[in-house]
Amino acid sequence: MQRLINGWTKLTSTSVNRKIFGAAITVAILTAFVKIAAVIKELVVAWRFGTSDAVDAFLIALLVPAFIINVVAGSFNAALIPTYIQVREKQGIQAAQHLFSATMIWGLGLLGITTLLTILSAPVYLPLIAAGFDSEKLGLTFYLLCAIAPIILLSSIVTIWGAVLNAGERFALAALAPIATPAVTIIFLFIKSWGIFALAAGLVAGTAIEIILLGLALHKQGIFLLPKWYGINPAIRQVAHQCVPALIGAFIMCSATLVDQSMAAMLAPGSVASLNYGNRVIAFPITLATTALSTAVIPYFSRMVACNEWAGVRHTLNRYMWLIFAVSIPFTGLLLLSSELIVEILFQRGSFTSEDTQTVAQIQSLYALQIPFYIADIFVVKLLTSMRLNHILMWVSVFNLLINISLNYLFMQWIGVSGIALSTSCVYLFSFLYLLFFANKNLKIFAAQCD
């Protein structure tokens, strides 16, 4: 066993590319465990509640907090971490600690206000997004939202602390800590008197446990966790400057799913469900690959950028572009060949007919076309984030949304709901080519400035 550990350590520590590979494999394996736990939780939820009104109420209550977490926490993370690593490499650990502590103050303040506004404005937006709910069901949704709302603040802390932990090349705990939420939720689901509020309690308690685990790990690294203001300095200004375009880009990108589902609702009954079924299988390998790569690569890219190692950045970019396409293209081909069989095995039973299988299989095949470009796109996104070029990501998000709406409409006239899946794949092809062009362009500019 020790020989295997020594061999793995040697394999993944002799170059930056190998360190990224080792970190990506570690994150992928641990993320897979988290996903398995999440699936078990969903099975227990289905056993307890089925497709009842209570589940509908919980999902709608979760919709807005989840959207805010994806937009705000992810953007704040993208703005902070590259600057944090740059300051740590050039000015030392103490300066990086000051940046972390100071940004946590206005970050937590922003998220606290957002949480409060989410609850206070709920009577306005809940009737709009839950138009089919009666008053009793809408009331349950509001109470669930109040119970869930703390995760906006808690999940954002998890995202930021996990990223800082990854910046110190401690990937395992940040990848495995999310397993606390499904594990705690499963336990709470067996408390029958709690009803659907067991899901809300599990979500909040599990996230709180994640914070404790990450906090202990950061404290062990000597990082002071309590927010403290040290005044405005160039590093703070840089984080703020990067945060605005990141917020705009994330908001637009997160809106794409809403656009797709809304346009699918314009088609025949069952189109929204078919679109969701068609994306479920595709989402798993994409999520696994992009989570592993994006988590592993940004600390190394950020460090190379901070040290002006542009030749190393280009070498890593080229090497991983080749690796991503070499692995993902055969995998995509296998999915295309077996799409109908996969859908038949997973879904065709009960009310899910053979006609549904054919429709969903076609959607799944067209969604599968995005896999190589989506994974490569996320890799390039992390490079641009490390280079603090979030304005480029903002503009590509605008173009992606416009192209998505246009191609959705065009392809829907041709092949119905399957056209939305084809449109999505085309969007990620465009996004990848656009971002790769500007990444290479800016690499040449930065390299020339250092000569």
N, C-alpha and C positions, 0 to 999 in steps of 0.2 A: 504493500500500500504506500509506504513511504517513497519507494522508487517511482511510483506513478505520480505522486505529488511533486517530487523533485523534477521529474520529466516535464510535467505540465508547467511548473514554475519556469523552467529553463526555456520551454517553447514560447511562453507568453511574456517574456521579460527582456528579450535581447534587442528589440527595436520598438519604435513607436507603433508601427503597423501591427506587430504581434501583441503589444499591450492592448491595443484597441480590440483586436480579435479575442483575446482572453477575457477582457471585460465584457464584450458583447455576448460571448458564450455564457458567462456567469449570469448576466442579467436575463438572458433568454431562458435559461433553465429555471431560475427562481421565479421569473414572471409566469412561466408555464404552471408552476405549482400554485401560484396565486389564482390563475385562471381556472384551474381545476377546482379549487376551493370555491370560487365564485359560481361555477356550474353546479356544484353540490348544493350551495345555498339556494340557487334558483329552483332546483328540484324540490327542496324542502318547502320553499314558498308555494310552488305549484301544488304540493301535497296539502298544505294548510289552507290556502286561499283560492286555488284554481284561477278562474278568470273573473272573480267577483268584483263588485263595485269598489270594495275597499282597495284592491290592487290598482284599479284605474285611478282612484283618488291619490294613492301614494305616488304613482308614476307622474301624474300631472303636478303634484306638489314638488317633486324632485326636479322637474324640467327646468325651471328658472334658476334655482341654485346651481345645478350642474352646468348650465350655460355660463353663468357668471364665473364659476371656478375655472372652466376651460379658457375663458377669455382673459380674465384679470390675472389669475395666479400664473398661468402659462406665460403671459406677456411680461409680467413682472420678473419672472424667473429668467426669461430670455434677455431682458435688459440688464439684470444684476450680475449674472454669473460670469460672462466674459470680462466685464470691468473688474469684478472681484478678483479673478485670476490674474488679470493684468496688474492690478495694484499689488497683489501678493508677490508676484514675481519681481516687480521693479522697485517697490517701496517697502516691502517686508510684511510680515504677518500682522504686526500691530496696526499698520495702516489699513490692511484688509479687514481686520476686526472692527475698526472704526467705521468703515464703509458699511459693513454688514449690520452693525448695531444701529447706525443712523437711518439706513434705508428701511429697516424693520419698523421704525417709528411711524414714518409716513405711510408705509405699506399697510401696517395694521390699522392705522387710522382710516385709510381709504376703504379697506375691507370691512371695518366695523360700521362705517357709515353706509356702505353698500348693503350690508346685512340688515340694518335698520330700515332702509328704504325698501328693501325687498318685502319686508313684512307689512310696512305701512301702506304700500301701494298695492298690496295683494287684492283688496276689494275691487280695484279697478281692472287689473289684468286677468285675474283668475276667471271671471265670467266670460272673458273673451276667448281664452285658450281652452276653456272647459264649457263651451256653449251648450253641450248636450246634457250637462249634469243638472239634476233637480236640486232644490235648495238644501236638502239634507246631505246629499253627496257633496255639494259645493262647500257646505260647512265643514264636513270631515276633511276635505282637501285643505281648507284654510288652517285647521288645527294641526294637520300633518306638516304643512309648510312651516308653521311656527316651531314645531318640534325639530324639523330638519334644518332650518335656517342657520344654526351655529356652524354647520359644516362649511359654510362659505369661508368663515375665518379660519376654522381648524384645518380644512383641506389645503388652504393657501399656505399655512405655516408648514404643513407636511411637504408640499411641493418645494418651497424655498429651502427648508432645512435639508431635505433629501438632495437637492441640487448642490448645496454647499458641501454636503458629505461626499457626493460624487466628485466634486471639484478637488477633494483631497484623495481621490482614487480609492474610496471606500464604497464599492458598488453593491456588495452583497446585501447588507442590511437594508439599504434604501429600496432594493428590488423586492426583498422578502417581507418587509414590514407591512405592506398592504394586505397581507393574508389575515391580519388581525381583524379586519372589518367583516369579511364573510364568516370567519370562525366565531366571533362574538355574536353575530346576527343569528347563526344557526342555533346557538345556545339559547338566545332570547326567544326564538320562535317556538320553543317548547314550553314557554310560559304562556299558557292559553289565555289567561285573564288579560294579557296585554293586547291581544288582537293584532291589528295591523300596525299598531304603534311599536310593536317589537322590531319591525323593520327600521323605523326611525331611530329607536333607541340603539339598535345594533350599529347603525351607520355612525351616529355621533360617538358612541362609546369606543367603537373600533378605531375611529380616526383619532380620538384622544389617546388611545394606547400607542398608535403609530407615533404621535408627537412625543410621548414619553420615551419610546425606544430610540428615536432619532436624536432627541435631546441628550440622552445619556451618552450616545456615541459621539456627538459633537463636543459635549463637555469633556469626554475622555481625550479628545484631540486638543483640548485647551481653548476651545472657542467659547466665549462668554455669550450667553443666550439672551439675556435681558436687553431690551432696546435702550439705547442711550444716544442722546443727540450731541454731536461734535461740531455742529455748524455746517454751513454749505461750503463745499470745496469742489474742485474740478471733477473729481470722481463722482460725486453726488449729481452734479449737473449732467455728466455723461450718462448716468443711469436714467435720469429723467428724460433726457433727449432721446434715448433709445426706446423708452417705454411707450411714448405716444404712438409712433408708427407701428410698434408691435401690437398695441391694443387695437388699433384700427384694423390691421391685417387679420388678427385673430378673430375679431368680431365678424368680419366679412366671411372668413373661411368657415366659421361655425354656423353661419347662416345658410351655407350651401345645402346642408341636410334638410333644413326647413323648406328651402326652395324646391328641392327634389320631391319631398313628400307632398307639398302643396300642389305641385304640377301633376303628380301621380293621382291625386284626389280628383283631378279634372277628368280622368279617364273612367273606364268601366269599373263597377264595384269589384273590390278585391285587388285592385292595382297596387294600393299602398302596401297591403300585406304581402303581395307577391314580390314587390321591390325589396321589402325588408328580409323576407326569406332568402331571396337571391343574393343578398349581401352578407348573410351570416357566416357562411363557410369561408368566404373571401376575407372577411374581417379578421379572422383568427391569425392566419400566417402574417398578414400585413401588420397587425398590432404587435405581434411577437417580434418580428424583424425590426420594425421601426423603433419600438421601445428599447430593444437591446442596442441597436446601432446608435441611436440619438443619445442615449444615456452614456454610452461608452466613449463616443467620439468628441463631445463638446469640451471636456476638460483638456484633452490632448491638443485639439485644434486651438483652443483659447491660449494654451501655454505657448505653442509654436508661434501664434500671431503676436503675443506679447513680447516674445524674444526675436521677432522679425525673421523667423526661420521659414522663408517663403518657399525655398526649394523643397524642404520637408513637407510643407503643406501641399504643394502640387504633387509630390510623389505619393502621399497618402490618398489624395483625391483620386488620382489616376488608378492606383492599385485597387481601391475599393469600388470604383466604378466598374472595373473589369470583373471583380469578384461578385458584385451584386447581380450583374447581368448574366454571368456564367452560371450562377445558381438559380436565379429566379426565372429565366426563360424556359429551361427544361421543366421546372415545377409548374409554370403556367401552362405549358403544353400538355402536361399530364392532367391538369385540372380541366382543360378544354375537352380532352378525350373522354374523361370519365364524369363529366358534369351531370348528365342525366342519371347515371347510376348512383352518384352521391346523393342527389336530391331524393331519388326513389327510396334509398336505404334510410335516410334520415327522416323524411317527412311523409312519404306516401302511406298513409293509414287513416282510417276513420273518414273524416270529411275532406281530407286532402286527396283529391282524385288524380288519375293518370294525366288528365288534361292540365291540372295544376302543376304536375311534375314537369311537363314539357315547357310550360310558360316560365316557371322558376329556373329550370335548367338553362334556358336561353338567356335569361337575365344574369344568372351566375356566370355563364361563359363570357358575356360582354363585360361584366365587372372584372373578371379575371385578367382581361387585357391590360388593366392598369397596374398590375402587381410590380413588374420590373421598374416602371417609371415612377410609381408612388414611392417605393423604397429608395430609389436613387434620388428622387426629389427631396425627401426628408433628409437624406445625407447632405445634400448641397445646402438645404435650409440651415442646418446646424453649422456648416462652414460659414455662411453669410452672417449668421448670428454671432459666431465667434469673432468675425471681422467687424462687428458692430455696424452692419449695413442693413438694419431692419427696415429702412425706407424702401429698399428694393423689394422686400417681402410684402410690404404694404401695397405697392403698386401691382405686384403679380396677383395678389388676392383680389384686387379690383378687377383686373382683366379676367381672372378665373371665374368670378361670379358672372360677369357679362357674357363670357363665352358659354358658361354652363346654362344660363337661361336661354340663350339663342339656340344652342345645339339641342337642348331639351325639346324646345318647341319644334325644331326642324325634324329631329329624329322620331319624335312622337307621332308625327304625321305619317312617317314611313313604316315604323315597326311597333308602334304603340308604346307600352310601358317599358319594353326592353330598350327603347331609344334613350331613356334616362340613364341606364347603365352604360350604354355606349358613349353618351355624352360625357359622363364622369371619367371614363378612360381617356377620352380625347383631351379633356381638361388637364389631366395629370401629365400627359405627353407634352402639351404646350408648356405647362408650368416647369417641367424638368428642363426642357430645351432653353427656355427663357432664363431660368436661374443659372444653369450651367454656363451660358454665354456670359452673363454678368459676373459670375464668380471668376471665370478665367480672365476676363477683362480687368477686373480689379486686382487680381493676383499679379498681373503684368505691371500694373501701375504701382502697386506697393513695392514690388521687387525692384522696379526702376528707381524709386525714391530712395531705396537703401543702398544702391550702387554708388 
